């Protein structure tokens, strides 16, 4: 096999030998999959994944690519899969081997589609079968593999994890060939023990520097101690219920580090539903643990999914993340849509979730209409052989396992980190606001006059259109600020920095925001107005009011729930939640929102009126229909694409990325991106231009329209939801 190659020459002139690539990928994939008892199968998959490159047509294609000549690629992924199909079709277990091999560039197939493709290829290219078998016979022999016994859903997930192990091993080995300097840098991370020591040092400094002995600080200390105590427990599913402002972010990190050290776990993943606080959380953890420990991952560069060997296509594929850092801060969308994806760039990282800790922040924000598959995967991850620990965090906890309407989670054991009696005391002690519900609808112009008269106020609305309407009604005001997904990341950071500065200095500030501010944004207003919405969203908005309990004379902050006469609300579960909240508020004093029990009543009523598997994803998973699962599992219905704002600094950064599409050049573009719904872009291409890479259009756009310093991108659009903000560009 010394004359067969997997990849063309690198910068040093060395070609990548095929036998070396196959054996090294097999060893690496085995190491990854050993974490979930799939190492022997992953080794087999790795050894056979590129057997098709022994085809003479592919070898000629590599030579043409190395000379910069245009050449037709010769498909190679199908042949290792074909060999597995021929060897195992009588056993009924060929899918575990063949699906990952066939899909390692294009994505996981549906088994019926793949078997037809294999049969057609075997009929059309009988001569290639002999070549592939001869090549396979020159490789190290494999011992007889056994296939684990799983339920249908467990098998579907196991195939996905084998696929992840293969793709990551393949990408890493290819990267090592083309850019060994980057490959060497990947392994430099502190250990969990080192991170735990850094955290404890920071925690001690924080406690020593806290002079106040307020009730808020007492509760945060109790929550932290409960987390450290619970961390000694076994792996599994935990619930962390803490009032807004109770120190959940830091305490959950304390639990995770302690638990990781105790159980020798590999990674800690924080999944957050709103991109507006990804930067804030990652920055806080970097200050505590160091910048060498934390990966902030909420966007993917547009990545090609074909088998092309051109340098720019390889560079793009290698730019995707595999979550090998000890601490990952990501979006809920990035986590869960990857868990149901069939694309190599998305699935690559999943094997690193085995034997890791996954913290799902604001868990109540998971879309109700896909709860069945979502909770099923959480349950599978938390059980052997993956043995992950999952922490469900929020101030407004739904009790999924007690619901009669979500059968996939029935009977699952969920351990409370903070004991229930302590939770009640915390919620009672942290009553820092008073709620008032105004049933009479109010016009924007009337609300605007009321807002103008207030020195410091936050208004949270259901949609971006509503936010812009109120901004227009208020008119020019130097104290007026806006926060929504119409602003790029750099702009959002600047707005929050200015707002915090003005609040601290006692200066006038009026912030008009969508829901992006509700989950975890560390900001403290004396008054908050919240448009009627789902009950949990109202409570989250209240968490931005009198957050630190520092109003003079122990005053409570004011949270006004109002009904906008001209407002809109996203359809679907959000609208159902809004109606349930309206009924509960009509029948109860708004002050009952301080009681955790009302949220359990709310969620039970909400779950009763929705279908937790509306898209029938569970049935698709039973059929191993990976493409349809990926197509139907969406945390938001509409696809989004990244759009670069019209800014002076865009040109240089875009040029750098196009010349060298890598993680670092993409990260320089990220702060200047706004994610727009796909249909918004296609409806009016007059203000955007699709970006070309290697003279081919990709799902990435540049805006030439005006970027308003208050409103951000303000082109005409329909606004289905800001429910969970997508940062994915693919």
Secondary structure as UniProt FT lines:
FT   TURN            2..3
FT   STRAND          5..7
FT   TURN            11..12
FT   STRAND          16..17
FT   HELIX           18..33
FT   HELIX           34..36
FT   HELIX           39..48
FT   TURN            49..50
FT   HELIX           51..54
FT   HELIX           56..66
FT   TURN            67..68
FT   HELIX           77..88
FT   TURN            89..92
FT   HELIX           95..102
FT   TURN            103..106
FT   HELIX           111..124
FT   HELIX           126..137
FT   HELIX           152..178
FT   HELIX           180..185
FT   TURN            186..187
FT   HELIX           192..209
FT   HELIX           215..230
FT   TURN            231..232
FT   STRAND          237..241
FT   TURN            244..245
FT   HELIX           248..263
FT   STRAND          268..272
FT   HELIX           275..277
FT   HELIX           278..289
FT   TURN            291..293
FT   STRAND          294..297
FT   HELIX           311..318
FT   STRAND          327..331
FT   HELIX           332..339
FT   HELIX           344..347
FT   TURN            348..349
FT   HELIX           350..353
FT   TURN            354..355
FT   STRAND          357..360
FT   TURN            361..362
FT   HELIX           363..365
FT   HELIX           368..370
FT   HELIX           371..382
FT   TURN            384..386
FT   STRAND          389..394
FT   HELIX           400..402
FT   TURN            404..405
FT   HELIX           407..409
FT   TURN            410..411
FT   STRAND          414..416
FT   HELIX           420..429
FT   STRAND          433..442
FT   HELIX           444..452
FT   STRAND          456..460
FT   HELIX           464..474
FT   TURN            478..479
FT   STRAND          480..483
FT   TURN            485..486
FT   HELIX           489..505
FT   STRAND          509..513
FT   HELIX           515..517
FT   STRAND          527..531
FT   HELIX           535..542
FT   TURN            543..544
FT   TURN            547..548
FT   HELIX           552..554
FT   STRAND          557..564
FT   TURN            565..566
FT   HELIX           573..587
FT   HELIX           590..594
FT   HELIX           596..608
FT   TURN            612..615
FT   HELIX           617..622
FT   TURN            623..624
FT   HELIX           626..632
FT   STRAND          640..644
FT   TURN            648..649
FT   HELIX           650..659
FT   HELIX           663..670
FT   TURN            671..672
FT   STRAND          673..677
FT   HELIX           678..683
FT   TURN            685..686
FT   STRAND          688..693
FT   TURN            694..695
FT   STRAND          696..703
FT   STRAND          707..708
FT   TURN            709..711
FT   STRAND          712..713
//
